[in-house]
Amino acid sequence: MLNRVVLMGRLTRDPELRRTQAGIAVTSFTLAVDRAYVAKGEERQADFFDVTCWRQTAEFTAKWFHKGQLVAVAGRLQQRKWQDKDGNNRISVEVVADEAHFAERKQDSPSGGEGYSVPPHADDTPPPQQPILNAPSSFAELEDDEDDLPF
């Protein structure tokens, strides 16, 4: 069985941090994800996905994510059944994210994103800045010495 989803979009609101009765951190937010296809003469359409994060990922997103930032999340789809205040049965589908990453550089973000991503073991301190792709390489070239290779 495979249940994996990866989405990239902009936050429609700041993440909302809550705690369970056991003290476990949980955040929720909505991602607006642009559709790839735009019909001629029409505006680009977006889909809106509810995202929930738990524990360290929840604390990270609550601290560093803000409305308008372009972010990427990875996790699983989860279906919940519940009753509304009128007693009607409802079903909702949400993304339970176990990874959360900024998807743009700080200066490109409309809300000043820090350019960090959260590993599963992250604490409350921000991770180091991620390298910029296509940056000039400072690696030295090694001499070709095939005699030391173990295979």
Buried (B, 14 or more C-beta within 10 A) or exposed (E): EEEEBEBBBBBBEBBEBEEEEEEEBBBBBBBEBEEEEEEEEEEEEBEEBBBBBBEBBBBBBBBBBBBBBBBBBBBEEBEEEEEEEEEEEEEEEBBBBBBBBBBBBEEEBEEEBBBBBBEEEBEEEBBEEEEEEEEEEEEEEEEEEEEEEEE
